[in-house]
Amino acid sequence: MAENEQAEEAVMTALEGVIDPELTIDIVNLGLIYGVTVEGNKCTVKMTLTTMGCPLSDMLNDQITAAALSVEGIDHCDIDLVWEPAWDMGQMTRYAKVSLGVHG
Protein backbone atom coordinates (compact mmCIF):
# COMPACT_ATOMS: atom_id res chain seq x y z
CA MET A 1 0.00 0.00 0.00
CA ALA A 2 1.34 3.43 -0.91
CA GLU A 3 2.37 5.80 1.86
CA ASN A 4 -0.40 8.28 0.98
CA GLU A 5 -3.02 5.52 1.08
CA GLN A 6 -1.84 4.47 4.55
CA ALA A 7 -2.01 8.08 5.74
CA GLU A 8 -5.49 8.49 4.22
CA GLU A 9 -6.70 5.36 6.03
CA ALA A 10 -5.12 6.60 9.27
CA VAL A 11 -6.90 9.96 8.95
CA MET A 12 -10.20 8.19 8.22
CA THR A 13 -9.71 6.03 11.31
CA ALA A 14 -8.94 9.14 13.40
CA LEU A 15 -12.13 10.76 12.09
CA GLU A 16 -14.14 7.89 13.57
CA GLY A 17 -13.42 9.58 16.90
CA VAL A 18 -15.28 12.74 15.87
CA ILE A 19 -18.82 12.39 17.21
CA ASP A 20 -21.77 14.39 15.93
CA PRO A 21 -23.13 15.70 19.25
CA GLU A 22 -26.73 15.84 18.05
CA LEU A 23 -26.83 12.28 16.73
CA THR A 24 -24.09 10.81 18.99
CA ILE A 25 -22.63 8.80 16.10
CA ASP A 26 -19.24 9.42 14.54
CA ILE A 27 -19.09 11.39 11.30
CA VAL A 28 -17.60 8.48 9.33
CA ASN A 29 -20.46 6.08 10.13
CA LEU A 30 -22.95 8.87 9.47
CA GLY A 31 -21.58 9.03 5.92
CA LEU A 32 -20.54 12.67 6.18
CA ILE A 33 -16.97 12.03 4.99
CA TYR A 34 -16.81 11.78 1.20
CA GLY A 35 -13.05 11.30 1.02
CA VAL A 36 -9.60 12.01 2.42
CA THR A 37 -6.58 12.84 0.30
CA VAL A 38 -3.03 13.21 1.56
CA GLU A 39 -0.27 14.99 -0.31
CA GLY A 40 2.97 15.15 1.62
CA ASN A 41 2.16 16.43 5.10
CA LYS A 42 -1.17 18.00 4.10
CA CYS A 43 -4.56 16.31 4.09
CA THR A 44 -7.86 17.43 2.66
CA VAL A 45 -11.10 16.09 4.10
CA LYS A 46 -14.02 16.27 1.67
CA MET A 47 -17.26 16.20 3.61
CA THR A 48 -20.79 17.43 4.03
CA LEU A 49 -23.12 18.12 6.93
CA THR A 50 -26.56 16.71 7.67
CA THR A 51 -28.09 20.16 7.12
CA MET A 52 -26.85 23.36 5.49
CA GLY A 53 -27.48 25.48 8.57
CA CYS A 54 -25.79 23.06 10.96
CA PRO A 55 -24.92 25.09 14.07
CA LEU A 56 -22.16 22.65 14.96
CA SER A 57 -19.99 23.22 11.90
CA ASP A 58 -17.33 25.26 13.76
CA MET A 59 -17.04 22.71 16.55
CA LEU A 60 -16.86 19.83 14.07
CA ASN A 61 -14.26 21.77 12.06
CA ASP A 62 -12.01 21.99 15.11
CA GLN A 63 -12.49 18.31 16.00
CA ILE A 64 -11.87 17.15 12.42
CA THR A 65 -8.70 19.23 12.20
CA ALA A 66 -7.47 17.89 15.55
CA ALA A 67 -8.19 14.30 14.49
CA ALA A 68 -6.33 14.72 11.19
CA LEU A 69 -3.35 16.39 12.89
CA SER A 70 -3.16 13.50 15.36
CA VAL A 71 -1.96 11.28 12.49
CA GLU A 72 1.81 11.05 12.28
CA GLY A 73 3.18 13.07 9.39
CA ILE A 74 0.10 15.27 8.95
CA ASP A 75 0.88 18.91 9.73
CA HIS A 76 -1.97 20.67 7.92
CA CYS A 77 -5.64 19.89 7.31
CA ASP A 78 -8.06 21.57 4.92
CA ILE A 79 -11.77 20.84 5.06
CA ASP A 80 -13.58 20.89 1.73
CA LEU A 81 -17.23 21.33 2.70
CA VAL A 82 -19.51 20.34 -0.17
CA TRP A 83 -23.28 20.13 -0.61
CA GLU A 84 -23.30 17.85 -3.65
CA PRO A 85 -24.16 15.08 -3.42
CA ALA A 86 -26.56 16.03 -0.66
CA TRP A 87 -26.38 13.86 2.44
CA ASP A 88 -29.26 11.52 3.18
CA MET A 89 -29.80 8.70 5.65
CA GLY A 90 -28.92 6.13 2.99
CA GLN A 91 -25.26 7.12 3.36
CA MET A 92 -25.13 5.92 6.96
CA THR A 93 -23.49 2.60 7.74
CA ARG A 94 -25.54 -0.25 9.13
CA TYR A 95 -23.99 0.48 12.53
CA ALA A 96 -25.27 4.08 12.47
CA LYS A 97 -28.73 3.03 11.30
CA VAL A 98 -29.05 0.41 14.06
CA SER A 99 -27.76 2.86 16.68
CA LEU A 100 -30.30 5.48 15.62
CA GLY A 101 -33.14 2.99 15.22
CA VAL A 102 -33.44 3.64 11.48
CA HIS A 103 -34.78 0.68 9.52
CA GLY A 104 -34.49 0.08 5.82
N, CA, C and O of each residue as an XYZ file, in Angstrom:
416
protein
N       0.853     -1.176      0.000
C       0.000      0.000      0.000
C       0.902      1.243      0.000
O       1.896      1.298      0.724
N       0.551      2.210     -0.798
C       1.338      3.433     -0.910
C       1.269      4.231      0.396
O       0.307      4.124      1.157
N       2.292      5.018      0.632
C       2.371      5.804      1.862
C       1.176      6.742      2.010
O       0.636      6.885      3.107
N       0.757      7.385      0.915
C      -0.400      8.284      0.977
C      -1.669      7.530      1.341
O      -2.494      8.023      2.110
N      -1.823      6.311      0.777
C      -3.018      5.520      1.078
C      -3.053      5.147      2.554
O      -4.115      5.171      3.176
N      -1.891      4.802      3.121
C      -1.837      4.470      4.554
C      -2.204      5.686      5.388
O      -2.946      5.574      6.363
N      -1.686      6.846      5.007
C      -2.005      8.075      5.736
C      -3.486      8.410      5.610
O      -4.104      8.845      6.581
N      -4.062      8.214      4.428
C      -5.489      8.492      4.218
C      -6.336      7.581      5.091
O      -7.314      8.028      5.691
N      -5.966      6.298      5.167
C      -6.696      5.361      6.030
C      -6.554      5.757      7.493
O      -7.515      5.674      8.257
N      -5.351      6.192      7.887
C      -5.123      6.599      9.270
C      -5.960      7.824      9.625
O      -6.509      7.900     10.724
N      -6.063      8.776      8.710
C      -6.901      9.958      8.952
C      -8.358      9.533      9.057
O      -9.073     10.006      9.941
N      -8.807      8.656      8.179
C     -10.199      8.189      8.215
C     -10.483      7.491      9.556
O     -11.542      7.689     10.151
N      -9.544      6.690     10.016
C      -9.709      6.030     11.314
C      -9.778      7.067     12.433
O     -10.605      6.948     13.337
N      -8.917      8.082     12.378
C      -8.940      9.137     13.396
C     -10.277      9.880     13.381
O     -10.778     10.287     14.429
N     -10.847     10.053     12.194
C     -12.129     10.760     12.085
C     -13.279      9.984     12.718
O     -14.316     10.564     13.041
N     -13.103      8.676     12.898
C     -14.139      7.889     13.574
C     -14.294      8.311     15.038
O     -15.271      7.953     15.695
N     -13.324      9.072     15.535
C     -13.417      9.580     16.902
C     -14.148     10.906     17.003
O     -14.351     11.420     18.103
N     -14.546     11.467     15.864
C     -15.284     12.743     15.871
C     -16.774     12.410     15.890
O     -17.317     11.866     14.928
N     -17.416     12.744     16.995
C     -18.818     12.387     17.212
C     -19.714     13.585     16.926
O     -19.463     14.689     17.411
N     -20.753     13.361     16.140
C     -21.771     14.388     15.929
C     -22.563     14.479     17.238
O     -23.237     13.519     17.612
N     -22.492     15.617     17.939
C     -23.126     15.700     19.255
C     -24.647     15.597     19.235
O     -25.251     15.205     20.234
N     -25.266     15.940     18.126
C     -26.729     15.836     18.054
C     -27.170     14.384     17.874
O     -28.151     13.942     18.472
N     -26.432     13.652     17.043
C     -26.827     12.275     16.729
C     -26.034     11.236     17.525
O     -26.393     10.059     17.529
N     -24.978     11.651     18.184
C     -24.091     10.811     18.995
C     -23.507      9.615     18.241
O     -23.278      8.552     18.818
N     -23.272      9.809     16.953
C     -22.630      8.805     16.095
C     -21.464      9.516     15.426
O     -21.536     10.713     15.148
N     -20.389      8.775     15.168
C     -19.240      9.421     14.536
C     -19.549      9.804     13.091
O     -20.413      9.216     12.440
N     -18.816     10.809     12.612
C     -19.088     11.389     11.302
C     -18.768     10.446     10.146
O     -19.294     10.614      9.046
N     -17.909      9.456     10.389
C     -17.603      8.479      9.332
C     -18.795      7.547      9.142
O     -19.248      7.344      8.015
N     -19.307      6.980     10.232
C     -20.456      6.083     10.129
C     -21.727      6.797      9.701
O     -22.636      6.175      9.151
N     -21.795      8.101      9.950
C     -22.954      8.868      9.468
C     -22.892      9.081      7.958
O     -23.888      9.457      7.338
N     -21.723      8.842      7.368
C     -21.583      9.025      5.922
C     -21.304     10.466      5.530
O     -21.534     10.853      4.384
N     -20.810     11.263      6.469
C     -20.538     12.672      6.179
C     -19.192     12.885      5.494
O     -18.969     13.929      4.882
N     -18.294     11.906      5.592
C     -16.975     12.033      4.987
C     -17.018     11.410      3.599
O     -17.262     10.213      3.448
N     -16.776     12.242      2.586
C     -16.806     11.776      1.198
C     -15.432     11.335      0.706
O     -15.326     10.643     -0.307
N     -14.379     11.734      1.420
C     -13.049     11.298      1.019
C     -11.966     12.038      1.762
O     -12.176     13.136      2.277
N     -10.788     11.412      1.809
C      -9.604     12.008      2.421
C      -8.471     11.848      1.421
O      -8.239     10.752      0.911
N      -7.768     12.934      1.141
C      -6.581     12.840      0.297
C      -5.403     13.412      1.078
O      -5.530     14.394      1.809
N      -4.251     12.762      0.900
C      -3.029     13.208      1.555
C      -1.984     13.455      0.492
O      -1.726     12.608     -0.364
N      -1.390     14.626      0.562
C      -0.272     14.989     -0.311
C       0.825     15.527      0.586
O       0.707     16.618      1.144
N       1.891     14.754      0.721
C       2.965     15.149      1.615
C       2.467     15.160      3.044
O       1.971     14.151      3.546
N       2.599     16.317      3.709
C       2.160     16.428      5.102
C       0.803     17.119      5.236
O       0.397     17.488      6.338
N       0.111     17.291      4.121
C      -1.172     17.996      4.102
C      -2.302     17.031      3.731
O      -2.173     16.232      2.804
N      -3.396     17.121      4.462
C      -4.557     16.308      4.089
C      -5.742     17.222      3.822
O      -5.861     18.311      4.382
N      -6.604     16.743      2.956
C      -7.857     17.427      2.662
C      -8.989     16.451      2.959
O      -8.995     15.321      2.472
N      -9.932     16.897      3.754
C     -11.098     16.088      4.102
C     -12.280     16.663      3.341
O     -12.686     17.802      3.573
N     -12.832     15.865      2.425
C     -14.024     16.271      1.674
C     -15.235     15.727      2.414
O     -15.353     14.523      2.644
N     -16.129     16.631      2.783
C     -17.256     16.202      3.615
C     -18.477     17.080      3.386
O     -18.439     18.085      2.675
N     -19.560     16.654      4.021
C     -20.786     17.433      4.032
C     -21.323     17.452      5.448
O     -20.722     16.866      6.348
N     -22.430     18.107      5.651
C     -23.124     18.121      6.931
C     -24.536     17.609      6.714
O     -25.018     17.553      5.583
N     -25.199     17.234      7.807
C     -26.562     16.711      7.666
C     -27.525     17.788      7.185
O     -28.492     17.496      6.481
N     -27.256     19.048      7.572
C     -28.093     20.158      7.115
C     -27.212     21.365      6.816
O     -26.158     21.534      7.428
N     -27.638     22.199      5.884
C     -26.848     23.364      5.495
C     -26.638     24.343      6.642
O     -25.565     24.939      6.738
N     -27.594     24.523      7.487
C     -27.476     25.483      8.573
C     -26.970     24.878      9.867
O     -27.232     25.411     10.945
N     -26.257     23.785      9.777
C     -25.793     23.057     10.962
C     -25.040     23.996     11.908
O     -24.001     24.545     11.542
N     -25.568     24.179     13.128
C     -24.922     25.094     14.068
C     -23.618     24.544     14.642
O     -22.888     25.264     15.323
N     -23.327     23.293     14.376
C     -22.157     22.651     14.959
C     -20.950     22.651     14.037
O     -19.926     22.050     14.361
N     -21.056     23.315     12.895
C     -19.989     23.217     11.905
C     -18.641     23.697     12.433
O     -17.619     23.084     12.123
N     -18.603     24.772     13.222
C     -17.327     25.259     13.756
C     -16.717     24.247     14.721
O     -15.517     23.978     14.668
N     -17.537     23.693     15.592
C     -17.038     22.711     16.551
C     -16.529     21.470     15.820
O     -15.460     20.950     16.141
N     -17.293     21.003     14.842
C     -16.865     19.832     14.072
C     -15.583     20.142     13.303
O     -14.697     19.293     13.213
N     -15.478     21.341     12.753
C     -14.264     21.775     12.056
C     -13.042     21.586     12.946
O     -12.039     21.008     12.525
N     -13.133     22.077     14.177
C     -12.014     21.985     15.113
C     -11.685     20.531     15.440
O     -10.514     20.153     15.498
N     -12.719     19.715     15.654
C     -12.492     18.311     15.998
C     -11.919     17.534     14.819
O     -11.055     16.677     15.006
N     -12.385     17.821     13.616
C     -11.874     17.150     12.420
C     -10.406     17.513     12.214
O      -9.580     16.646     11.931
N     -10.087     18.791     12.357
C      -8.705     19.234     12.202
C      -7.817     18.564     13.243
O      -6.736     18.079     12.909
N      -8.252     18.529     14.483
C      -7.470     17.892     15.545
C      -7.266     16.407     15.262
O      -6.172     15.881     15.466
N      -8.307     15.732     14.795
C      -8.193     14.300     14.486
C      -7.183     14.072     13.371
O      -6.346     13.174     13.465
N      -7.257     14.873     12.323
C      -6.328     14.716     11.194
C      -4.895     14.992     11.632
O      -3.978     14.268     11.245
N      -4.696     16.037     12.438
C      -3.346     16.389     12.885
C      -2.780     15.383     13.880
O      -1.576     15.376     14.136
N      -3.637     14.535     14.442
C      -3.156     13.501     15.363
C      -2.439     12.371     14.620
O      -1.748     11.559     15.236
N      -2.604     12.322     13.300
C      -1.959     11.280     12.486
C      -0.515     11.694     12.219
O      -0.240     12.812     11.784
N       0.390     10.770     12.488
C       1.811     11.048     12.284
C       2.085     11.473     10.848
O       1.652     10.822      9.897
N       2.813     12.583     10.710
C       3.181     13.073      9.386
C       2.223     14.101      8.805
O       2.529     14.731      7.793
N       1.060     14.277      9.441
C       0.100     15.274      8.954
C       0.280     16.547      9.763
O       0.108     16.551     10.982
N       0.629     17.631      9.072
C       0.877     18.913      9.730
C      -0.157     19.977      9.373
O      -0.195     21.043      9.988
N      -0.991     19.687      8.383
C      -1.973     20.673      7.921
C      -3.222     19.938      7.434
O      -3.129     18.888      6.798
N      -4.380     20.499      7.740
C      -5.644     19.887      7.305
C      -6.562     20.958      6.743
O      -6.833     21.968      7.393
N      -7.033     20.725      5.529
C      -8.060     21.569      4.923
C      -9.362     20.786      4.898
O      -9.368     19.577      4.666
N     -10.449     21.476      5.137
C     -11.768     20.837      5.060
C     -12.489     21.413      3.859
O     -12.710     22.620      3.759
N     -12.853     20.519      2.947
C     -13.582     20.890      1.731
C     -15.045     20.542      1.969
O     -15.463     19.402      1.768
N     -15.821     21.539      2.400
C     -17.234     21.328      2.702
C     -18.045     21.446      1.422
O     -18.048     22.491      0.771
N     -18.727     20.373      1.069
C     -19.506     20.340     -0.167
C     -20.972     20.025      0.151
O     -21.293     19.465      1.199
N     -21.838     20.398     -0.777
C     -23.282     20.133     -0.609
C     -23.805     19.202     -1.690
O     -24.986     18.856     -1.698
N     -22.926     18.794     -2.603
C     -23.302     17.848     -3.652
C     -22.336     16.685     -3.607
O     -21.130     16.933     -3.617
N     -22.757     15.469     -3.560
C     -24.165     15.083     -3.415
C     -24.672     15.398     -2.013
O     -23.928     15.339     -1.033
N     -25.937     15.728     -1.945
C     -26.556     16.030     -0.658
C     -26.569     14.781      0.216
O     -26.765     13.668     -0.273
N     -26.359     14.978      1.505
C     -26.384     13.860      2.444
C     -27.818     13.392      2.638
O     -28.753     14.193      2.670
N     -27.971     12.084      2.767
C     -29.255     11.520      3.185
C     -28.976     10.297      4.048
O     -27.841      9.824      4.110
N     -29.993      9.793      4.706
C     -29.804      8.697      5.653
C     -29.289      7.420      4.994
O     -28.763      6.546      5.683
N     -29.427      7.298      3.695
C     -28.924      6.128      2.988
C     -27.404      6.040      2.989
O     -26.853      4.983      2.682
N     -26.717      7.119      3.325
C     -25.259      7.123      3.363
C     -24.710      6.616      4.689
O     -23.505      6.403      4.818
N     -25.574      6.423      5.669
C     -25.126      5.917      6.964
C     -24.780      4.436      6.859
O     -25.369      3.700      6.067
N     -23.815      4.012      7.673
C     -23.485      2.596      7.739
C     -24.590      1.864      8.492
O     -25.441      2.479      9.134
N     -24.558      0.555      8.400
C     -25.538     -0.254      9.127
C     -25.446      0.036     10.627
O     -26.460      0.125     11.318
N     -24.213      0.182     11.114
C     -23.990      0.481     12.531
C     -24.741      1.750     12.937
O     -25.428      1.765     13.958
N     -24.610      2.805     12.147
C     -25.274      4.077     12.465
C     -26.785      3.916     12.427
O     -27.491      4.420     13.300
N     -27.280      3.216     11.417
C     -28.733      3.026     11.296
C     -29.290      2.261     12.497
O     -30.329      2.629     13.046
N     -28.594      1.195     12.903
C     -29.048      0.412     14.057
C     -28.995      1.273     15.314
O     -29.931      1.261     16.114
N     -27.914      2.016     15.493
C     -27.759      2.865     16.684
C     -28.843      3.920     16.784
O     -29.283      4.263     17.882
N     -29.275      4.438     15.638
C     -30.302      5.484     15.620
C     -31.716      4.927     15.475
O     -32.688      5.683     15.480
N     -31.831      3.604     15.345
C     -33.143      2.995     15.222
C     -33.782      3.218     13.865
O     -35.006      3.200     13.737
N     -32.936      3.435     12.831
C     -33.438      3.642     11.476
C     -33.506      2.291     10.785
O     -32.528      1.543     10.794
N     -34.616      1.976     10.203
C     -34.779      0.683      9.518
C     -34.933      0.910      8.027
O     -35.573      1.862      7.579
N     -34.324      0.001      7.271
C     -34.490      0.085      5.825
C     -33.262      0.468      5.079
O     -33.291      0.568      3.852
